[in-house]
Amino acid sequence: MNTFKEYYYNLLQEAQKPFNANDFNLVPQNKKVSLVIGRFQPFTKGHLQLLKNAKHPVIVAIVKGKQTSKNKENNPFPFDLQKEVIMSSGVNNIIDVYSIESASLPYMISISRDNGYEPVEMFAGTDRYKMYKYQQEKYAPQINSKIKIKEIHRDQSSDDVTGIAATKVRDALRNDDFDQVSRMMIGLKPNIYAKLRSYL
């Protein structure tokens, strides 16, 4: 199964489960944050564009679901390395990085609240925006959330930073092209580069 099919398959599986608001943390927290979700395999300058739109400190939620984790070609990097890459990037509005098993909106809000955060905005690419907008309209009121979903347009065929997909970075890593990888990542250090390469 390819990555997008896995992603939507997982969301559909979640959507088919009976919804019970009491399965989630219903207590809004005081610390407002912007939520950025993705696989970040690895974190690139393209992902940085999401953060530039954030109005609040950023929480990065890395999806590590069962299906996603099985696909080692598209998801080679473990959570600890992903977190190290993100936190060492020098992006100063990121305040936390954590792993999530499900990309369902109620689950992400609940996990954020369990960590003391209240997501008030979330960024989604055009390919995922409608799914999250639907979840926001259907579930957010039931779990006392006022989260807003914001669409981010990404042109993967573009040569500017909006077109930097993690797939391109992994290809450059496999080709051992440090210069190319460093153009697509933020604050890349040789030790991080070596760690990334060791998983390919």
C-alpha positions as CSV (number, residue, x, y, z in Angstrom):
1,M,0.0,0.0,0.0
2,N,1.4,3.4,-0.9
3,T,1.7,6.2,1.7
4,F,-1.4,8.2,0.7
5,K,-3.5,5.0,0.5
6,E,-2.2,4.0,4.0
7,Y,-3.0,7.5,5.3
8,Y,-6.6,7.5,4.1
9,Y,-7.1,3.9,4.9
10,N,-6.2,4.6,8.5
11,L,-8.5,7.7,8.7
12,L,-11.4,5.7,7.2
13,Q,-10.8,2.9,9.8
14,E,-10.9,5.6,12.5
15,A,-14.1,7.1,11.0
16,Q,-15.9,3.8,11.0
17,K,-15.4,3.3,14.7
18,P,-18.3,4.4,16.9
19,F,-17.6,7.9,18.2
20,N,-17.8,8.5,21.9
21,A,-16.6,11.9,23.1
22,N,-15.9,10.4,26.5
23,D,-13.0,8.5,25.0
24,F,-11.2,11.7,24.6
25,N,-9.8,14.5,26.9
26,L,-12.6,17.0,26.9
27,V,-10.9,19.7,29.0
28,P,-9.5,22.6,27.1
29,Q,-6.0,23.6,28.2
30,N,-4.7,27.2,28.6
31,K,-1.6,27.0,26.5
32,K,-2.7,27.7,22.9
33,V,-0.7,26.0,20.2
34,S,-0.5,25.5,16.4
35,L,-0.5,21.8,15.4
36,V,1.5,20.6,12.5
37,I,1.1,16.9,11.6
38,G,3.0,14.7,9.2
39,R,5.4,11.8,8.7
40,F,8.4,14.1,8.5
41,Q,10.6,11.5,6.8
42,P,12.6,13.8,7.2
43,F,11.7,17.3,8.2
44,T,12.5,19.7,5.2
45,K,12.4,23.3,4.3
46,G,9.0,22.6,2.7
47,H,7.7,21.7,6.1
48,L,9.2,24.9,7.4
49,Q,6.7,26.8,5.3
50,L,3.9,25.4,7.4
51,L,5.5,26.8,10.6
52,K,5.8,30.3,9.1
53,N,2.0,30.5,9.0
54,A,1.6,29.6,12.7
55,K,0.2,32.2,15.0
56,H,1.1,30.3,18.2
57,P,4.0,28.1,19.4
58,V,4.1,24.9,17.3
59,I,3.6,21.3,18.3
60,V,4.9,18.9,15.7
61,A,2.9,15.6,15.8
62,I,4.7,12.7,13.9
63,V,2.3,10.0,12.7
64,K,3.6,6.5,13.6
65,G,0.6,4.4,12.9
66,K,0.8,0.6,12.4
67,Q,0.5,0.7,8.6
68,T,2.8,3.7,8.3
69,S,5.5,2.1,10.4
70,K,5.5,-1.0,8.3
71,N,6.5,0.8,5.2
72,K,10.2,1.2,5.8
73,E,11.0,2.5,2.3
74,N,8.9,5.7,2.8
75,N,9.2,5.8,6.6
76,P,12.8,4.7,7.4
77,F,13.6,7.1,10.3
78,P,12.7,6.3,13.9
79,F,10.9,8.8,16.1
80,D,14.0,9.7,18.2
81,L,16.0,10.7,15.1
82,Q,13.0,12.6,13.6
83,K,12.7,14.6,16.8
84,E,16.4,15.3,16.9
85,V,16.3,16.5,13.3
86,I,13.4,18.8,14.1
87,M,14.7,20.2,17.4
88,S,18.2,20.7,16.0
89,S,16.9,22.6,13.0
90,G,17.0,25.9,14.9
91,V,13.3,26.7,14.2
92,N,12.5,28.6,17.4
93,N,8.7,28.5,17.4
94,I,8.7,24.7,17.8
95,I,8.1,23.9,21.5
96,D,7.4,20.1,21.4
97,V,7.5,17.1,19.2
98,Y,5.7,13.9,19.9
99,S,4.6,10.7,18.2
100,I,0.9,9.8,17.5
101,E,-0.6,6.5,16.5
102,S,-3.6,8.0,14.7
103,A,-4.2,11.0,12.5
104,S,-7.8,11.5,13.6
105,L,-8.5,15.0,14.7
106,P,-10.2,14.1,18.0
107,Y,-7.3,11.8,19.0
108,M,-4.7,14.5,18.2
109,I,-6.5,17.1,20.2
110,S,-6.9,14.7,23.1
111,I,-3.2,13.8,23.1
112,S,-2.2,17.4,22.9
113,R,-4.4,18.2,25.9
114,D,-2.8,15.3,27.8
115,N,0.5,17.1,27.2
116,G,-0.9,20.4,28.5
117,Y,-1.6,22.0,25.1
118,E,-4.7,23.3,23.4
119,P,-4.5,23.2,19.6
120,V,-6.4,26.2,18.2
121,E,-5.1,25.9,14.6
122,M,-3.9,23.0,12.5
123,F,-2.2,23.0,9.1
124,A,-3.2,20.5,6.4
125,G,-2.0,20.2,2.8
126,T,-4.5,20.5,0.0
127,D,-4.6,16.7,-0.3
128,R,-5.7,16.3,3.3
129,Y,-7.6,19.5,4.0
130,K,-11.1,18.3,3.1
131,M,-10.7,15.3,5.4
132,Y,-9.6,17.4,8.4
133,K,-12.2,20.1,7.7
134,Y,-14.9,17.4,7.8
135,Q,-13.5,16.1,11.1
136,Q,-13.4,19.6,12.5
137,E,-17.0,20.3,11.7
138,K,-18.2,16.9,12.9
139,Y,-16.2,16.2,16.0
140,A,-14.6,19.5,17.4
141,P,-17.8,20.8,19.0
142,Q,-18.3,17.4,20.7
143,I,-14.9,17.5,22.4
144,N,-15.1,21.2,23.3
145,S,-12.5,22.3,20.7
146,K,-12.5,25.5,18.6
147,I,-9.6,24.3,16.4
148,K,-9.4,25.9,12.9
149,I,-8.1,23.9,10.0
150,K,-5.9,25.9,7.6
151,E,-5.1,24.8,4.1
152,I,-1.5,24.9,2.8
153,H,-0.9,24.6,-0.9
154,R,2.1,22.6,-1.9
155,D,3.4,22.2,-5.5
156,Q,5.7,19.2,-5.4
157,S,6.7,20.0,-9.0
158,S,8.0,23.4,-8.0
159,D,11.7,24.1,-7.6
160,D,11.1,26.5,-4.7
161,V,10.8,25.4,-1.1
162,T,7.1,24.6,-1.4
163,G,8.1,21.8,-3.7
164,I,10.5,20.1,-1.4
165,A,9.1,16.8,-0.6
166,A,10.7,14.4,1.8
167,T,10.9,11.9,-1.0
168,K,13.4,14.1,-2.8
169,V,15.5,14.4,0.4
170,R,15.5,10.6,0.8
171,D,16.6,10.1,-2.8
172,A,19.4,12.6,-2.3
173,L,20.4,10.8,0.9
174,R,20.5,7.5,-0.9
175,N,22.8,9.1,-3.6
176,D,25.0,10.4,-0.8
177,D,24.6,14.0,-2.0
178,F,25.2,16.1,1.1
179,D,25.0,19.4,-0.8
180,Q,21.6,18.6,-2.3
181,V,20.3,17.4,1.1
182,S,21.5,20.5,2.9
183,R,19.7,22.7,0.4
184,M,16.5,21.0,1.2
185,M,16.8,20.7,5.0
186,I,17.2,23.3,7.7
187,G,20.5,23.6,9.6
188,L,21.8,20.1,8.5
189,K,24.8,19.0,10.4
190,P,27.2,16.3,9.3
191,N,26.4,14.1,12.3
192,I,22.6,14.3,11.5
193,Y,23.3,13.6,7.9
194,A,25.3,10.4,8.8
195,K,22.5,9.2,11.1
196,L,19.9,9.7,8.4
197,R,22.1,7.9,5.9
198,S,22.5,4.9,8.2
199,Y,18.8,4.1,7.9
200,L,18.7,4.0,4.1
